[in-house]
Amino acid sequence: MQAILEAPNARTWAGDRALFSMMYNTGARVSEAIGLRVGEVVVDGSAVAHLHGKGRKDRSVPLWRTTANLIRNWKRRLDYAGEENFLLPNRGGGCMARSNVTQCLELAVSAAANVTRN
């Protein structure tokens, strides 16, 4: 798991690294993670993600320091970091599709497998 979390290049895949760390840290479903808004993830003080799950069930999950740092750095890179904007947007600023997450994960797994083979 650590190899997958570290596989995305921090310069080019910063959002992917934040996404994977957030999902691993919180146990969030893909739909919960891609639906997060900037204002629903607090990274200062007591870092926490406010997730909205199935059946309108909400939960707040503390974030590890490493996850909070990744998300804090990711927020700085966002063009539009308004409270209502998606934390992990697609290229158009809208909600990322599940297929985008699948593709990103496949790339990370492939990169991690190449590193562990060498």
Stockholm file with secondary structure:
# STOCKHOLM 1.0

chainA/1-118         MQAILEAPNARTWAGDRALFSMMYNTGARVSEAIGLRVGEVVVDGSAVAHLHGKGRKDRSVPLWRTTANLIRNWKRRLDYAGEENFLLPNRGGGCMARSNVTQCLELAVSAAANVTRN
#=GR chainA/1-118 SS CHHHHHCSCTTTCHHHHHHHHHHHHHCCCHHHHHTCBGGGEECSSSCEEEEECGGGCEEEEECCHHHHHHHHHHHHHCSCCCTTSBSSBCTTSSBCCHHHHHHHHHHHHHHHHHHHHC
#=GC SS_cons         CHHHHHCSCTTTCHHHHHHHHHHHHHCCCHHHHHTCBGGGEECSSSCEEEEECGGGCEEEEECCHHHHHHHHHHHHHCSCCCTTSBSSBCTTSSBCCHHHHHHHHHHHHHHHHHHHHC
//
